[in-house]
Amino acid sequence: MDGVVLNMAKEPSRHNKHWTPAETRELRDLANGNTPTRVIGLKLKRTEDAVRGQASKKNISLKPVNQSPYNRKK
């Protein structure tokens, strides 16, 4: 394996860092705005799993609101 470079995923810059109240507030605001989990993670420099975990801890719903199922229009 001489000269072989393994392509390992880079850890997010906030890896194993505590959530600040401001980050939690931003998470809540983004979730209330129907922002996708992946986008929330990118904005907060956190993984999707970290976003889901914090949302669960703080009882923040990540489910889209005010969206009709199957794109039905009324």
C-alpha positions as YAML, in Angstrom:
chain: A
units: angstrom
residues:
- id: 1
  name: MET
  ca: [0.00, 0.00, 0.00]
- id: 2
  name: ASP
  ca: [2.92, 2.33, -0.58]
- id: 3
  name: GLY
  ca: [1.84, 5.62, -2.10]
- id: 4
  name: VAL
  ca: [-1.88, 4.89, -1.69]
- id: 5
  name: VAL
  ca: [-3.82, 7.78, -0.28]
- id: 6
  name: LEU
  ca: [-7.03, 6.85, 1.48]
- id: 7
  name: ASN
  ca: [-9.86, 9.25, 0.84]
- id: 8
  name: MET
  ca: [-11.28, 9.63, 4.32]
- id: 9
  name: ALA
  ca: [-14.23, 11.87, 5.07]
- id: 10
  name: LYS
  ca: [-13.24, 15.10, 6.73]
- id: 11
  name: GLU
  ca: [-14.74, 15.76, 10.14]
- id: 12
  name: PRO
  ca: [-17.00, 18.80, 10.35]
- id: 13
  name: SER
  ca: [-15.36, 21.83, 11.94]
- id: 14
  name: ARG
  ca: [-17.77, 21.66, 14.89]
- id: 15
  name: HIS
  ca: [-17.19, 17.94, 15.56]
- id: 16
  name: ASN
  ca: [-17.76, 17.09, 19.25]
- id: 17
  name: LYS
  ca: [-18.42, 20.74, 20.14]
- id: 18
  name: HIS
  ca: [-21.29, 21.73, 22.40]
- id: 19
  name: TRP
  ca: [-24.28, 23.51, 20.88]
- id: 20
  name: THR
  ca: [-24.53, 27.16, 21.82]
- id: 21
  name: PRO
  ca: [-27.93, 28.71, 22.61]
- id: 22
  name: ALA
  ca: [-27.57, 30.79, 19.42]
- id: 23
  name: GLU
  ca: [-27.02, 27.65, 17.31]
- id: 24
  name: THR
  ca: [-30.03, 25.98, 18.90]
- id: 25
  name: ARG
  ca: [-32.13, 29.09, 18.18]
- id: 26
  name: GLU
  ca: [-30.97, 29.06, 14.56]
- id: 27
  name: LEU
  ca: [-31.77, 25.36, 14.30]
- id: 28
  name: ARG
  ca: [-35.29, 26.06, 15.61]
- id: 29
  name: ASP
  ca: [-35.77, 28.96, 13.17]
- id: 30
  name: LEU
  ca: [-34.52, 26.96, 10.18]
- id: 31
  name: ALA
  ca: [-36.67, 23.97, 11.11]
- id: 32
  name: ASN
  ca: [-39.74, 26.22, 11.44]
- id: 33
  name: GLY
  ca: [-38.98, 27.52, 7.95]
- id: 34
  name: ASN
  ca: [-39.13, 24.00, 6.46]
- id: 35
  name: THR
  ca: [-35.38, 24.01, 5.72]
- id: 36
  name: PRO
  ca: [-34.13, 20.51, 4.79]
- id: 37
  name: THR
  ca: [-31.97, 18.78, 7.41]
- id: 38
  name: ARG
  ca: [-28.98, 18.64, 5.08]
- id: 39
  name: VAL
  ca: [-29.14, 22.39, 4.44]
- id: 40
  name: ILE
  ca: [-29.46, 23.08, 8.19]
- id: 41
  name: GLY
  ca: [-26.34, 20.97, 8.73]
- id: 42
  name: LEU
  ca: [-24.41, 22.89, 6.09]
- id: 43
  name: LYS
  ca: [-25.45, 26.27, 7.51]
- id: 44
  name: LEU
  ca: [-24.54, 25.27, 11.07]
- id: 45
  name: LYS
  ca: [-21.42, 23.34, 10.01]
- id: 46
  name: ARG
  ca: [-22.83, 20.18, 11.62]
- id: 47
  name: THR
  ca: [-23.64, 16.72, 10.31]
- id: 48
  name: GLU
  ca: [-27.23, 15.71, 9.58]
- id: 49
  name: ASP
  ca: [-27.01, 13.26, 12.49]
- id: 50
  name: ALA
  ca: [-25.89, 16.06, 14.84]
- id: 51
  name: VAL
  ca: [-28.78, 18.24, 13.66]
- id: 52
  name: ARG
  ca: [-31.28, 15.41, 14.17]
- id: 53
  name: GLY
  ca: [-29.83, 14.63, 17.60]
- id: 54
  name: GLN
  ca: [-30.01, 18.23, 18.82]
- id: 55
  name: ALA
  ca: [-33.50, 18.65, 17.39]
- id: 56
  name: SER
  ca: [-34.60, 15.52, 19.24]
- id: 57
  name: LYS
  ca: [-32.99, 16.71, 22.49]
- id: 58
  name: LYS
  ca: [-34.70, 20.10, 22.28]
- id: 59
  name: ASN
  ca: [-38.04, 18.75, 20.96]
- id: 60
  name: ILE
  ca: [-37.69, 20.57, 17.64]
- id: 61
  name: SER
  ca: [-39.67, 18.95, 14.83]
- id: 62
  name: LEU
  ca: [-37.81, 18.59, 11.54]
- id: 63
  name: LYS
  ca: [-40.93, 17.44, 9.69]
- id: 64
  name: PRO
  ca: [-42.16, 19.86, 7.02]
- id: 65
  name: VAL
  ca: [-45.23, 21.84, 8.04]
- id: 66
  name: ASN
  ca: [-48.03, 23.29, 5.95]
- id: 67
  name: GLN
  ca: [-47.36, 20.97, 3.04]
- id: 68
  name: SER
  ca: [-50.12, 19.00, 1.43]
- id: 69
  name: PRO
  ca: [-49.29, 15.31, 0.90]
- id: 70
  name: TYR
  ca: [-48.75, 14.15, -2.69]
- id: 71
  name: ASN
  ca: [-48.56, 17.76, -3.92]
- id: 72
  name: ARG
  ca: [-52.32, 18.11, -3.89]
- id: 73
  name: LYS
  ca: [-53.49, 21.64, -4.42]
- id: 74
  name: LYS
  ca: [-56.73, 22.94, -2.95]
...
